[in-house]
């Protein structure tokens, strides 16, 4: 009649783990949101993924391509 006390403990531990994971996820989202707001929108005409890259020795200069 008393049931399995281990099951209740396991259930509580599982729920605490789920809440901790959700808390960490929320914190990460806030950090990403703050970083995104600090960077601001991309204004210049240069692609941000290619900014600062220099063509290698086998690549023609961008003016000639």
GIKAQUI-V832174 format. One record per pair of residues at least 12 apart in sequence whose ideal C-beta (glycine too) atoms are under 8 Angstrom apart, sorted by the first residue. I is the first residue (numbers start at 1). GAP is how many residues later the second one is. If there is no record, write none. Layout:
i=[I I]
gap=[GAP GAP]
//
This chain:
none
//
